[in-house]
Amino acid sequence: MNESNAAHANIFENNQLPTLVYANCQEYGKEKHDRPLHRHDSLCELLLCYRGFGTYRVGTASYPIQEGDLIYYNCGELHEVVSDYDTEIGTYCFGFSDVSFRGLPENHLIPSDSPHVRPSQSLFSFLTQLAEQILDRFHSNDYDRLTVQLMGVSLLMLAAQIPAAAQENPISDAASQLAAKIKDYIDAHYTETIKLEEIAGAMSCSVPYAAHTFKDVTGYSPIQYAIRRRIGLAQTLLISSDYTATHIATLVGYDNTNYFNSLFTRIVGMSPIRYRKKYLQSLHGRRDQT
């Protein structure tokens, strides 16, 4: 076994390199269009913030992000990136499948309990150039397509070696545990009609206590969280399918299409169909992001 094959075997559980499924660039300074809480069940993502300031939310944790930060997303984790301003934060986003790091579940980039945001520091300039090359070559000839895959793996290898910095957690364990239980309840019922009284009853606590604790930990009220889950799922369906907006509204829990369109536009900043068109125009790679 040569050195390359030995290294491959030491890093991955199988003999298959990860696959770069898609890549896109969110342009800094443009009108903000949120991508609320969503998840991918067959992919993981790596983001590089190249300009701006914002917040990365994953599960019940929140991380400040800024220029030079790498943002890690494991398969199945609910997540969102929110700009601190009225304009977009600048990020490169890369989706991967077939990721099997030794000691981690499939399509996990890092342990779930480790920090999900890490500064790239001296690697920032090189990672930015690598990201630009991937985007430039994505839709070219077979040679470039293979080059893009290898560059994607290189990006992943470099990101995997960046150490995690210690994170402060001012929220008590009891509050975090209750918020996690509320989150799990909402995640199981968010496409249904859901009321605060039902959530509090399931948690065996008062409505004010449940609402205040959840907002203290996550930054959202329980109802705001449920709405963002619905809109996040709607965005995934718009990207990954040809379903009509009316059908998607029904799938995420809205019988009134006009209300769904109005709510989607208020949160995202554009109508569902315009969002689909805009996102697909900037996408490099496979459309399916479920």
C-alpha positions in Angstrom: 0.0 0.0 0.0 1.5 3.4 -1.0 1.5 6.4 1.2 -1.6 8.0 -0.5 -3.7 4.8 -0.1 -2.5 4.4 3.5 -3.6 8.0 4.3 -6.9 7.5 2.6 -7.5 4.3 4.7 -6.6 6.2 7.9 -9.0 9.1 7.3 -12.1 7.4 5.8 -14.0 4.3 6.8 -14.3 3.1 3.1 -12.3 3.5 0.0 -14.5 6.1 -1.6 -13.7 9.8 -1.6 -16.4 12.3 -0.6 -18.5 13.7 -3.5 -18.9 17.5 -4.0 -22.6 17.7 -4.8 -23.1 21.4 -5.3 -21.5 24.8 -4.7 -22.7 28.3 -4.6 -21.7 31.8 -3.6 -23.9 34.2 -1.6 -23.0 37.7 -2.7 -22.1 40.1 0.1 -24.1 43.3 0.4 -27.1 42.3 -1.7 -30.6 42.5 -0.3 -31.0 40.0 2.4 -33.1 36.9 1.7 -33.2 34.5 4.7 -32.9 30.8 4.4 -34.7 29.8 7.7 -34.1 26.7 9.7 -33.7 23.6 7.5 -31.9 20.3 7.3 -30.5 17.9 4.8 -30.9 14.2 5.4 -28.4 12.9 2.9 -25.8 15.7 2.8 -23.4 17.8 4.9 -22.3 21.3 4.2 -19.2 23.4 4.7 -19.4 27.2 4.5 -16.7 29.8 4.3 -17.6 33.4 5.3 -15.6 35.7 3.1 -17.2 39.0 4.3 -19.7 40.3 6.8 -21.0 39.5 10.2 -23.9 37.2 11.3 -25.1 34.3 13.4 -25.0 30.6 12.7 -27.7 28.6 14.5 -27.5 24.9 14.7 -29.8 22.9 17.0 -30.2 25.0 20.1 -26.7 26.6 19.8 -25.8 30.0 18.3 -22.4 31.1 17.1 -21.3 34.6 15.9 -19.6 34.4 12.5 -17.4 36.8 10.7 -14.9 37.0 7.8 -12.6 34.0 7.7 -14.8 31.7 9.7 -15.6 28.1 8.5 -19.1 26.9 9.3 -19.7 23.2 9.7 -23.0 21.5 9.2 -23.6 17.8 9.8 -26.2 15.7 8.0 -29.6 16.0 9.8 -28.8 19.1 11.9 -31.3 22.0 11.7 -29.4 25.1 10.9 -29.5 28.6 9.5 -27.1 31.5 8.8 -28.5 35.0 9.6 -26.8 38.3 8.6 -26.5 40.9 11.3 -27.6 43.6 8.9 -30.2 44.2 6.2 -27.9 42.9 3.5 -26.5 39.4 2.8 -23.5 38.1 4.5 -20.9 36.8 2.0 -20.4 33.0 2.1 -19.3 30.2 -0.2 -21.4 27.0 0.4 -20.4 23.5 -0.5 -22.6 20.4 -0.2 -21.0 17.0 0.2 -22.2 13.4 0.2 -20.4 10.0 0.8 -18.4 11.6 3.7 -17.2 8.9 6.0 -14.6 10.2 8.4 -13.3 7.5 10.8 -15.0 7.7 14.1 -17.9 9.9 12.9 -21.4 9.0 11.6 -21.9 9.1 7.8 -22.0 12.6 6.4 -20.7 14.2 9.6 -17.8 16.7 9.3 -17.2 17.1 13.0 -18.5 15.6 16.3 -22.0 17.0 17.0 -20.9 18.3 20.4 -17.9 20.2 19.1 -17.9 23.9 18.0 -19.5 24.3 14.6 -17.7 27.6 13.7 -13.9 27.8 13.5 -11.6 30.6 12.3 -9.6 29.6 9.2 -6.9 32.2 10.2 -3.8 31.8 7.9 -5.6 29.5 5.5 -8.3 32.1 4.7 -6.7 33.5 1.5 -5.9 30.0 0.2 -9.4 28.7 1.0 -11.0 31.7 -0.8 -8.9 31.1 -3.9 -9.9 27.4 -3.8 -13.6 28.2 -3.5 -13.4 30.6 -6.4 -11.7 28.0 -8.6 -14.3 25.4 -7.7 -17.1 27.8 -8.8 -15.3 28.8 -12.0 -14.7 25.3 -13.2 -17.9 23.5 -12.0 -19.7 23.4 -15.4 -16.8 22.9 -17.7 -15.3 19.8 -19.4 -14.7 16.3 -17.9 -11.1 17.3 -16.8 -12.4 20.3 -14.9 -15.3 18.3 -13.4 -12.8 15.8 -12.0 -10.5 18.7 -10.9 -13.5 20.3 -9.1 -14.2 17.1 -7.2 -10.5 16.8 -6.1 -10.5 20.5 -5.0 -13.6 19.9 -3.0 -12.0 17.0 -1.2 -8.9 19.2 -0.6 -11.2 21.9 0.9 -12.8 19.3 3.2 -9.4 17.9 4.3 -8.1 21.4 5.2 -11.3 22.2 7.1 -11.1 18.9 9.0 -7.7 19.9 10.5 -8.7 23.3 11.8 -8.8 23.1 15.6 -11.9 24.0 17.6 -11.8 27.0 19.9 -13.5 26.8 23.3 -17.0 28.2 23.4 -18.7 30.0 26.3 -22.1 28.8 27.3 -24.0 31.2 29.6 -27.2 29.2 29.4 -27.8 26.8 32.3 -28.0 23.0 31.6 -31.6 22.9 32.9 -32.7 25.6 30.5 -30.8 24.0 27.6 -32.4 20.6 28.3 -35.9 22.1 28.4 -35.3 24.1 25.2 -34.0 20.9 23.5 -37.2 19.1 24.6 -39.4 21.9 23.3 -37.5 21.9 20.0 -37.9 18.2 19.6 -41.7 18.5 20.2 -42.0 21.3 17.7 -39.8 19.4 15.1 -42.3 16.5 15.4 -45.4 18.7 15.0 -44.5 21.9 13.1 -46.5 21.2 10.0 -49.6 20.7 12.2 -51.6 23.4 14.0 -49.6 23.9 17.2 -50.3 26.1 20.2 -48.2 27.2 23.2 -50.6 25.6 25.6 -50.0 22.2 23.9 -46.2 22.6 24.1 -46.3 23.7 27.7 -48.6 20.8 28.6 -46.2 18.3 26.9 -43.3 19.8 29.0 -45.3 19.9 32.2 -44.6 23.6 32.8 -46.4 26.9 32.4 -46.8 28.7 29.1 -44.7 31.7 30.1 -41.8 29.6 31.4 -41.7 27.4 28.3 -41.9 30.4 26.0 -39.3 32.5 27.9 -36.8 29.6 28.3 -37.0 28.6 24.7 -36.4 32.2 23.5 -33.5 32.7 25.9 -31.8 29.6 24.5 -32.6 29.8 20.8 -33.4 33.5 20.1 -36.9 32.6 18.9 -40.3 32.1 20.5 -41.7 28.6 20.0 -44.2 29.9 17.4 -41.5 31.8 15.5 -39.4 28.7 15.5 -42.3 26.6 14.1 -42.9 29.2 11.4 -39.2 29.2 10.4 -39.2 25.4 10.2 -42.2 25.6 7.8 -40.6 28.2 5.6 -37.2 26.4 5.7 -38.9 23.2 4.5 -40.8 25.2 1.8 -37.5 26.5 0.5 -36.0 23.0 0.4 -39.0 21.8 -1.6 -38.8 24.8 -3.9 -35.1 24.1 -4.6 -35.4 20.3 -4.9 -38.7 19.7 -6.7 -41.1 21.1 -9.3 -44.0 21.2 -6.9 -46.3 24.2 -7.2 -46.3 26.8 -4.5 -49.9 25.8 -3.7 -48.9 22.1 -3.1 -45.8 23.2 -1.1 -48.0 25.4 1.1 -50.2 22.4 1.9 -47.2 20.1 2.6 -45.8 22.6 5.2 -49.1 23.2 6.9 -50.9 26.1 5.2 -54.3 25.6 3.6 -54.4 29.3 2.5 -51.9 29.7 -0.4 -52.2 33.5 -0.3 -51.3 33.6 3.4 -48.4 31.3 2.7 -47.1 33.4 -0.1 -47.4 36.6 2.0 -45.6 35.0 5.0 -42.9 33.5 2.8 -42.3 36.9 1.1 -42.2 38.7 4.5 -39.6 36.3 6.0 -37.5 35.5 2.9 -37.8 38.8 1.1 -39.3 37.5 -2.2 -42.1 35.3 -3.4 -41.7 31.4 -3.4 -41.5 31.2 -7.2 -39.0 34.1 -7.5 -36.9 32.4 -4.8 -36.8 29.1 -6.7 -35.7 30.9 -9.9 -33.1 33.0 -8.1 -31.6 30.1 -6.2 -31.4 27.7 -9.1 -29.7 30.4 -11.3 -26.8 30.6 -8.8 -26.5 26.9 -8.1 -23.6 24.8 -9.3 -24.2 21.1 -9.2 -27.1 18.8 -8.2 -30.5 20.4 -7.5 -31.7 17.9 -4.9 -30.9 19.2 -1.4 -33.1 16.9 0.7 
